[in-house]
Amino acid sequence: MSKLLVQGYEVVIGFETHTQLSTLSKIFSRASVAFGAEPNTQACAVDLALPGTLPVMNRGAVERAIEFGLAVNAHVAERSIFARKNYFYPDLPKGYQISQFEIPVVQGGEVSFYLGDEKRAVRLVRAHLEEDAGKSLHEDFIGQSGIDLNRAGTPLLEIVTEPDIRSSEEAVAYAKELHKIVTWIGICDGNMQEGSFRCDANVSVRKPGAALGTRREIKNLNSFKFMQQAIDFELRWQIEQIEDGHKIVQATVLFDPDTGETRAMRTKEDSADYRYFPDPDLPPLVIGRDWVERVKGEMTELPRVMAARFVADYGLPEYDATTLTQSKAMAAYFEASAKACGQPKLASNWIMGEVSRRLNAADIGIEQTPVSAAQLAALIGRISDNTISNNAARQVFDALWTEGGEVDALIEAKGLKQMSDSGELEKIIDEVLAANPKNVAEYRAGNAKALNGLVGPIMKASKGKANPGQVHALLLKKLS
């Protein structure tokens, strides 16, 4: 969002993210959580809160919460409590939601990321386990609504930040990093369209140094694009309201992507309105240190740990290492390329540059790239040994992307090999010097820029096959 739109106001944003855990069954029952089933076919007696049913904790959900706590350097509580969050809504069959309130399972932690070239960090307040509600279905064409309870009881980890975020761009960068973490460690599939990763943004503005402003919560943001649009609109709306002399009323709002506007859904409740109290059907959740250590030992290498290893083992800048660990697939692609070509920085430059540009243009992930890590490594090898120039390498890469093939065969077929015969190159240079006496005189008179007027004709005469470094060295030798 432009500075003009928030001039004189500080933006304050906090996030609550509902992450659906990747268990096969629900958090307190053995009913399936598979997506796309016919309505009300995956809701058992426990999910429906029929009399006499009791919840039983899903061990897999707890282990995934432990994994997240470890991934963000948080404290995993040895003892946490489940509570009943009381409110009435048609898709909440019990009349309350089982959640955690006073003592959550994950406490504190931090998510760090880059916003452009600047490193940022957002502090986490907590991450707590809870069950999802059902879903209201509205059939406007027949004027009826229905309730699908398939999602009721689906395990969620709600991740809550401090109000540390100061722009819509930073909000999106945080959400993308959090999405990367939960999908990397495998606790969530991250499918935003199916509701597996749902973000709520608490947005407010204030004059610098003033107390926090009244927040409005934008619910269920299910794409990064809409997330930024929704926050930007909400910020403009709040500032306009304040400038016109109105007070902001705490509320829950929804974003309409068709209009690009937020609209109030209901006034926002505070925690006291939910009348939290400990759930009498669930004992405290006790997590021993041996359990935490076992989970830690079974976890995959974390992105921040891998990035630190890339810095230590491959000599990459921290920015490169962080960018290359945005996904497991990209990290694996880099490591395979770097090991094969022995030029990790060159591999990093190509992946962050040409490879990423092509992936973005084609709107595909690196898993789908037509240029394999081995092919990229072979191409980098031919740049390193001066077989081809950087310009020629881009031509070879284009051919690999569109046609496939082998690097050496493409270099040969397209006649891109750099001139390696110094005698032939010296002959071309002598001819260019003889044809351009003015540039030679100007250079010898002290005009260093006159050298550039000689390089172009040499490269043209060699049909682009001359090694620029070799050309420069021979020119200096002959002109000195």
C-alpha positions as CSV (number, residue, x, y, z in Angstrom):
1,M,0.0,0.0,0.0
2,S,1.4,3.4,-0.9
3,K,2.6,5.8,1.8
4,L,0.2,8.4,0.6
5,L,-2.8,6.4,1.7
6,V,-1.5,5.9,5.3
7,Q,0.1,9.3,5.7
8,G,0.1,10.4,9.3
9,Y,-1.2,7.0,10.5
10,E,0.7,3.9,11.7
11,V,-0.7,0.6,10.5
12,V,-1.0,-2.2,13.1
13,I,-1.9,-5.7,12.0
14,G,-2.1,-9.0,13.9
15,F,-2.8,-12.4,12.4
16,E,-4.8,-15.5,13.4
17,T,-4.3,-18.4,11.1
18,H,-6.4,-21.6,11.2
19,T,-4.2,-24.4,10.0
20,Q,-5.9,-27.7,9.3
21,L,-3.7,-30.5,10.6
22,S,-2.8,-33.3,8.3
23,T,-4.4,-36.2,10.3
24,L,-6.6,-38.8,8.7
25,S,-9.3,-38.4,11.4
26,K,-10.8,-35.7,13.5
27,I,-9.4,-34.2,16.6
28,F,-11.8,-35.9,19.1
29,S,-13.3,-38.7,17.0
30,R,-12.3,-41.3,14.4
31,A,-14.4,-39.8,11.6
32,S,-12.6,-39.1,8.3
33,V,-11.4,-35.6,7.3
34,A,-11.2,-36.3,3.6
35,F,-12.2,-33.3,1.5
36,G,-15.0,-33.3,-1.0
37,A,-17.4,-35.9,0.5
38,E,-21.1,-35.6,0.2
39,P,-22.6,-33.3,2.9
40,N,-23.0,-34.9,6.3
41,T,-21.4,-38.2,5.4
42,Q,-18.3,-37.7,7.6
43,A,-19.9,-36.6,10.8
44,C,-20.1,-39.3,13.5
45,A,-22.0,-39.3,16.8
46,V,-19.2,-37.5,18.6
47,D,-19.1,-34.7,16.0
48,L,-22.9,-34.4,16.2
49,A,-22.7,-34.1,20.0
50,L,-25.3,-36.8,20.5
51,P,-26.1,-37.5,24.2
52,G,-23.6,-39.9,25.9
53,T,-20.7,-39.3,23.5
54,L,-17.3,-38.3,24.8
55,P,-14.3,-36.7,23.0
56,V,-11.0,-38.7,22.7
57,M,-7.8,-36.7,21.9
58,N,-6.1,-37.4,18.6
59,R,-2.5,-38.1,19.3
60,G,-1.4,-37.2,15.8
61,A,-2.9,-33.7,16.2
62,V,-0.8,-33.2,19.4
63,E,2.4,-34.4,17.6
64,R,1.8,-31.9,14.8
65,A,1.4,-29.1,17.3
66,I,4.7,-30.1,19.0
67,E,6.4,-30.1,15.5
68,F,5.1,-26.6,14.9
69,G,6.3,-25.4,18.3
70,L,9.8,-26.7,17.6
71,A,9.8,-25.2,14.1
72,V,9.2,-21.7,15.4
73,N,11.4,-21.9,18.5
74,A,8.4,-21.8,20.8
75,H,7.8,-23.3,24.2
76,V,5.8,-26.6,24.1
77,A,3.8,-26.6,27.3
78,E,4.2,-29.7,29.5
79,R,0.6,-29.2,30.6
80,S,-2.2,-27.5,28.6
81,I,-5.9,-27.2,29.1
82,F,-8.9,-27.6,26.8
83,A,-11.8,-25.2,27.3
84,R,-15.3,-24.8,25.9
85,K,-15.9,-21.6,23.9
86,N,-19.6,-21.0,24.1
87,Y,-21.5,-19.4,21.3
88,F,-24.6,-20.3,19.2
89,Y,-24.3,-20.8,15.4
90,P,-26.3,-23.3,13.3
91,D,-23.2,-25.2,12.1
92,L,-21.9,-25.7,15.7
93,P,-23.9,-28.7,16.9
94,K,-22.7,-28.7,20.5
95,G,-23.4,-25.1,21.1
96,Y,-19.7,-24.7,22.0
97,Q,-16.3,-25.2,20.4
98,I,-13.6,-27.2,22.1
99,S,-10.5,-25.0,22.1
100,Q,-7.6,-23.9,24.3
101,F,-7.8,-20.6,26.2
102,E,-5.7,-19.9,29.3
103,I,-3.0,-22.5,28.8
104,P,-2.3,-23.3,25.1
105,V,0.0,-26.1,23.9
106,V,2.4,-23.8,22.1
107,Q,3.6,-20.6,23.7
108,G,5.7,-17.8,22.1
109,G,7.9,-18.3,19.1
110,E,8.8,-16.2,16.1
111,V,8.5,-16.3,12.3
112,S,11.3,-14.5,10.4
113,F,11.3,-13.7,6.7
114,Y,12.6,-11.2,4.1
115,L,10.5,-8.3,2.8
116,G,12.5,-7.3,-0.2
117,D,16.1,-7.3,1.0
118,E,15.2,-6.5,4.6
119,K,14.9,-9.2,7.2
120,R,11.7,-9.0,9.4
121,A,10.4,-11.0,12.3
122,V,6.9,-11.4,13.7
123,R,6.5,-12.6,17.3
124,L,3.9,-15.3,18.0
125,V,1.7,-15.2,21.1
126,R,0.5,-18.8,20.9
127,A,-0.7,-21.7,18.9
128,H,-3.5,-23.7,20.3
129,L,-5.4,-26.9,19.3
130,E,-9.1,-26.7,18.6
131,E,-11.9,-28.3,16.6
132,D,-13.4,-26.7,13.5
133,A,-17.2,-26.0,13.1
134,G,-19.4,-27.2,10.3
135,K,-20.4,-25.1,7.3
136,S,-23.5,-23.3,6.3
137,L,-24.5,-23.8,2.6
138,H,-26.7,-21.1,1.0
139,E,-28.7,-22.1,-2.1
140,D,-29.8,-18.7,-3.3
141,F,-31.6,-20.0,-6.4
142,I,-34.1,-21.9,-4.3
143,G,-34.0,-19.6,-1.3
144,Q,-32.8,-22.2,1.2
145,S,-29.8,-22.9,3.4
146,G,-28.4,-26.1,4.7
147,I,-25.8,-27.3,7.2
148,D,-22.9,-29.6,6.3
149,L,-21.3,-31.0,9.4
150,N,-18.4,-32.8,7.6
151,R,-15.9,-30.3,8.9
152,A,-17.2,-30.4,12.4
153,G,-14.4,-31.7,14.6
154,T,-11.6,-31.2,12.0
155,P,-8.3,-30.6,13.9
156,L,-7.0,-27.1,13.7
157,L,-3.9,-25.3,15.1
158,E,-4.8,-21.7,15.5
159,I,-1.6,-19.6,15.3
160,V,-1.8,-16.1,16.8
161,T,0.7,-13.3,16.3
162,E,1.5,-10.1,18.3
163,P,0.4,-7.0,16.5
164,D,3.8,-6.6,14.9
165,I,2.9,-6.2,11.2
166,R,3.0,-2.7,9.7
167,S,1.9,-3.0,6.1
168,S,-0.2,-5.2,3.8
169,E,3.0,-6.3,2.0
170,E,4.5,-7.4,5.3
171,A,1.3,-9.2,6.2
172,V,1.5,-11.2,2.9
173,A,5.2,-12.0,3.4
174,Y,4.4,-13.3,6.9
175,A,1.5,-15.4,5.7
176,K,3.6,-16.9,2.9
177,E,6.4,-17.7,5.3
178,L,4.0,-19.4,7.8
179,H,2.5,-21.3,4.9
180,K,6.0,-22.5,3.9
181,I,6.7,-23.7,7.5
182,V,3.6,-25.7,8.0
183,T,3.7,-27.3,4.6
184,W,7.5,-27.9,4.8
185,I,7.2,-29.9,8.1
186,G,4.1,-31.7,6.8
187,I,1.6,-30.7,9.4
188,C,-0.8,-29.1,6.9
189,D,-1.3,-29.5,3.1
190,G,-1.7,-25.7,2.8
191,N,-4.6,-25.8,0.4
192,M,-6.1,-22.4,0.8
193,Q,-9.0,-23.0,-1.7
194,E,-10.1,-26.0,0.3
195,G,-9.9,-24.1,3.6
196,S,-6.8,-25.9,5.0
197,F,-5.0,-22.6,5.6
198,R,-7.3,-19.7,6.5
199,C,-6.1,-16.3,7.7
200,D,-7.8,-13.7,9.7
201,A,-6.2,-10.2,9.8
202,N,-6.9,-7.9,12.7
203,V,-6.4,-4.4,11.2
204,S,-6.2,-1.0,12.9
205,V,-4.6,2.4,12.5
206,R,-3.3,5.0,14.9
207,K,-1.4,8.2,15.1
208,P,2.3,7.5,15.9
209,G,2.8,7.1,19.6
210,A,-0.9,6.9,20.4
211,A,-2.7,3.9,22.0
212,L,-3.7,1.0,19.7
213,G,-6.7,1.8,17.6
214,T,-9.9,-0.2,17.4
215,R,-9.4,-3.3,15.3
216,R,-11.6,-4.9,12.7
217,E,-11.0,-8.6,11.9
218,I,-11.1,-9.6,8.2
219,K,-12.2,-13.2,8.3
220,N,-11.2,-16.2,6.1
221,L,-8.7,-14.8,3.7
222,N,-8.0,-17.7,1.4
223,S,-5.5,-16.2,-1.1
224,F,-2.5,-14.0,-0.8
225,K,-3.7,-11.7,-3.5
226,F,-7.0,-11.1,-1.9
227,M,-5.3,-10.8,1.5
228,Q,-3.3,-7.7,0.3
229,Q,-6.4,-6.2,-1.4
230,A,-8.6,-6.7,1.6
231,I,-6.1,-5.1,4.1
232,D,-5.4,-2.2,1.7
233,F,-9.1,-1.4,1.4
234,E,-9.7,-1.8,5.1
235,L,-6.9,0.6,5.9
236,R,-8.2,3.2,3.5
237,W,-11.7,2.8,4.9
238,Q,-10.6,3.2,8.5
239,I,-8.5,6.3,7.8
240,E,-11.4,7.9,5.9
241,Q,-13.8,7.1,8.8
242,I,-11.4,8.7,11.3
243,E,-10.7,11.7,9.1
244,D,-14.5,12.3,8.8
245,G,-14.9,12.3,12.6
246,H,-16.4,8.8,13.0
247,K,-15.3,6.2,15.5
248,I,-14.2,2.7,14.4
249,V,-16.4,0.0,15.9
250,Q,-14.9,-3.4,16.6
251,A,-16.3,-5.8,14.1
252,T,-15.8,-8.9,12.1
253,V,-15.8,-8.2,8.3
254,L,-15.6,-10.2,5.1
255,F,-13.8,-9.3,1.9
256,D,-15.7,-9.4,-1.4
257,P,-13.2,-10.0,-4.2
258,D,-15.8,-8.9,-6.8
259,T,-16.1,-5.4,-5.4
260,G,-12.7,-5.2,-3.7
261,E,-14.4,-4.1,-0.5
262,T,-14.8,-5.3,3.0
263,R,-18.2,-5.4,4.6
264,A,-19.2,-5.8,8.3
265,M,-20.6,-9.3,9.2
266,R,-21.2,-8.8,12.9
267,T,-19.9,-6.8,15.9
268,K,-16.8,-8.5,17.3
269,E,-17.0,-10.3,20.5
270,D,-14.4,-10.2,23.3
271,S,-13.2,-13.3,25.1
272,A,-15.6,-12.7,28.0
273,D,-18.5,-13.1,25.7
274,Y,-17.6,-16.7,25.0
275,R,-17.8,-17.7,28.7
276,Y,-14.7,-20.0,28.5
277,F,-14.4,-22.7,31.1
278,P,-12.4,-25.9,31.3
279,D,-14.0,-28.8,29.4
280,P,-15.0,-31.4,32.0
281,D,-14.8,-34.2,29.4
282,L,-11.2,-33.7,28.6
283,P,-8.3,-34.0,31.1
284,P,-5.3,-31.7,30.9
285,L,-3.0,-32.5,28.0
286,V,0.4,-33.6,29.4
287,I,3.4,-33.7,27.1
288,G,6.6,-35.2,28.5
289,R,10.0,-34.0,27.4
290,D,10.8,-37.4,26.1
291,W,7.9,-37.1,23.7
292,V,9.1,-33.7,22.5
293,E,12.6,-35.0,22.0
294,R,11.3,-38.0,20.0
295,V,9.3,-35.8,17.8
296,K,12.3,-33.5,17.3
297,G,14.5,-36.4,16.3
298,E,12.0,-37.5,13.7
299,M,11.4,-34.1,12.1
300,T,12.7,-33.1,8.7
301,E,15.5,-30.5,8.5
302,L,13.8,-27.2,9.1
303,P,14.1,-24.4,6.4
304,R,16.0,-22.0,8.8
305,V,18.4,-24.8,9.7
306,M,18.9,-25.7,6.0
307,A,19.4,-22.1,5.1
308,A,22.1,-21.8,7.8
309,R,23.7,-24.9,6.3
310,F,23.7,-23.5,2.8
311,V,25.5,-20.4,4.2
312,A,28.1,-22.6,6.0
313,D,28.6,-25.3,3.4
314,Y,28.2,-23.4,0.2
315,G,29.3,-19.9,1.1
316,L,26.0,-18.4,0.0
317,P,24.7,-15.0,1.3
318,E,21.9,-15.3,3.9
319,Y,19.4,-13.8,1.4
320,D,20.2,-16.4,-1.2
321,A,20.0,-19.2,1.3
322,T,16.6,-18.0,2.6
323,T,15.2,-17.6,-0.9
324,L,16.4,-21.1,-2.0
325,T,14.7,-22.7,1.0
326,Q,11.2,-21.3,0.2
327,S,10.2,-24.9,-0.6
328,K,11.8,-28.3,-0.3
329,A,11.7,-28.8,-4.0
330,M,13.6,-25.6,-4.7
331,A,16.2,-26.4,-2.0
332,A,16.7,-29.9,-3.4
333,Y,17.0,-28.5,-6.9
334,F,19.7,-26.1,-5.8
335,E,21.6,-28.6,-3.8
336,A,21.6,-31.1,-6.7
337,S,22.8,-28.4,-9.1
338,A,25.5,-27.0,-6.8
339,K,27.0,-30.5,-6.0
340,A,27.0,-31.4,-9.7
341,C,28.6,-28.2,-11.0
342,G,30.8,-27.3,-8.0
343,Q,29.7,-23.6,-8.4
344,P,27.1,-23.0,-5.7
345,K,26.9,-19.2,-6.1
346,L,26.5,-19.5,-9.9
347,A,23.8,-22.2,-9.3
348,S,22.1,-19.8,-6.9
349,N,22.2,-16.9,-9.3
350,W,20.7,-19.0,-12.1
351,I,17.9,-20.5,-10.0
352,M,17.0,-17.1,-8.4
353,G,17.3,-15.4,-11.8
354,E,16.5,-17.1,-15.1
355,V,14.9,-20.3,-13.6
356,S,12.6,-18.4,-11.3
357,R,11.7,-15.9,-14.1
358,R,10.7,-18.7,-16.4
359,L,8.7,-20.5,-13.6
360,N,6.8,-17.3,-12.8
361,A,6.0,-16.6,-16.4
362,A,4.7,-20.2,-16.9
363,D,3.0,-20.1,-13.5
364,I,4.4,-23.4,-12.5
365,G,6.4,-24.7,-9.5
366,I,10.0,-25.9,-9.7
367,E,8.8,-29.4,-9.5
368,Q,7.5,-28.9,-13.1
369,T,10.6,-27.3,-14.6
370,P,11.6,-28.8,-17.9
371,V,15.3,-28.0,-17.2
372,S,16.6,-30.6,-14.7
373,A,19.1,-29.8,-12.0
374,A,21.6,-32.0,-13.9
375,Q,21.1,-30.0,-17.1
376,L,21.5,-26.7,-15.3
377,A,24.7,-27.9,-13.6
378,A,26.1,-29.0,-17.0
379,L,25.2,-25.5,-18.4
380,I,27.0,-23.8,-15.5
381,G,30.0,-26.1,-16.0
382,R,30.3,-24.9,-19.6
383,I,30.2,-21.2,-18.4
384,S,32.8,-21.9,-15.8
385,D,35.3,-23.6,-18.2
386,N,34.8,-20.7,-20.7
387,T,33.3,-23.0,-23.3
388,I,30.4,-20.5,-23.7
389,S,29.6,-16.9,-22.7
390,N,26.8,-15.8,-20.5
391,N,24.8,-14.6,-23.5
392,A,25.3,-18.0,-25.2
393,A,24.3,-19.8,-22.0
394,R,21.0,-18.0,-22.0
395,Q,20.4,-19.2,-25.6
396,V,21.2,-22.8,-24.5
397,F,18.9,-22.4,-21.5
398,D,16.1,-21.2,-23.8
399,A,16.6,-24.3,-25.9
400,L,16.6,-26.6,-22.9
401,W,13.4,-25.1,-21.7
402,T,11.5,-25.3,-25.0
403,E,13.1,-28.2,-26.8
404,G,15.1,-30.3,-24.2
405,G,18.3,-32.0,-25.1
406,E,21.8,-32.2,-23.9
407,V,23.9,-29.1,-23.2
408,D,27.0,-30.0,-25.2
409,A,24.9,-31.1,-28.2
410,L,23.0,-27.8,-28.2
411,I,26.2,-25.8,-27.9
412,E,27.6,-27.6,-30.9
413,A,24.5,-27.5,-33.0
414,K,24.0,-23.8,-32.5
415,G,27.7,-22.9,-32.9
416,L,27.9,-21.2,-29.6
417,K,31.3,-22.4,-28.4
418,Q,33.6,-19.5,-27.5
419,M,36.7,-18.9,-29.6
420,S,39.5,-20.8,-27.9
421,D,42.2,-20.2,-30.5
422,S,44.1,-17.1,-29.2
423,G,45.9,-16.8,-32.5
424,E,42.7,-16.4,-34.4
425,L,41.4,-13.9,-31.8
426,E,44.6,-11.9,-32.0
427,K,44.2,-11.6,-35.7
428,I,40.6,-10.2,-35.3
429,I,41.8,-7.7,-32.7
430,D,44.7,-6.5,-34.9
431,E,42.2,-6.0,-37.8
432,V,39.8,-4.0,-35.6
433,L,42.7,-1.9,-34.1
434,A,43.9,-1.1,-37.6
435,A,40.3,-0.1,-38.7
436,N,39.7,2.1,-35.7
437,P,42.8,4.4,-35.3
438,K,40.7,7.2,-33.7
439,N,39.6,4.9,-30.7
440,V,43.2,3.7,-30.3
441,A,44.6,7.2,-30.2
442,E,41.9,8.3,-27.7
443,Y,42.6,5.4,-25.4
444,R,46.3,6.0,-25.5
445,A,45.6,9.7,-24.8
446,G,44.0,8.7,-21.5
447,N,40.3,8.2,-22.5
448,A,39.6,4.7,-21.0
449,K,36.0,4.7,-22.4
450,A,37.5,4.6,-25.9
451,L,38.2,0.9,-25.2
452,N,34.5,0.1,-25.3
453,G,34.4,1.3,-28.9
454,L,36.8,-1.5,-29.8
455,V,35.2,-4.3,-27.9
456,G,31.9,-4.2,-29.9
457,P,33.5,-4.6,-33.3
458,I,35.7,-7.4,-32.1
459,M,32.7,-9.3,-30.7
460,K,30.8,-8.7,-33.9
461,A,33.7,-9.9,-36.0
462,S,33.9,-13.1,-33.9
463,K,30.2,-13.6,-34.3
464,G,29.9,-13.3,-30.5
465,K,32.1,-16.3,-29.9
466,A,35.1,-14.4,-28.4
467,N,35.6,-14.6,-24.7
468,P,34.9,-11.1,-23.4
469,G,37.5,-11.5,-20.6
470,Q,40.1,-12.7,-23.1
471,V,39.3,-9.9,-25.5
472,H,39.7,-7.3,-22.7
473,A,43.1,-8.7,-21.6
474,L,44.5,-8.9,-25.1
475,L,43.3,-5.4,-25.9
476,L,45.1,-4.0,-22.9
477,K,48.2,-5.9,-23.8
478,K,48.3,-4.6,-27.3
479,L,47.4,-1.0,-26.4
480,S,49.9,-0.6,-23.6
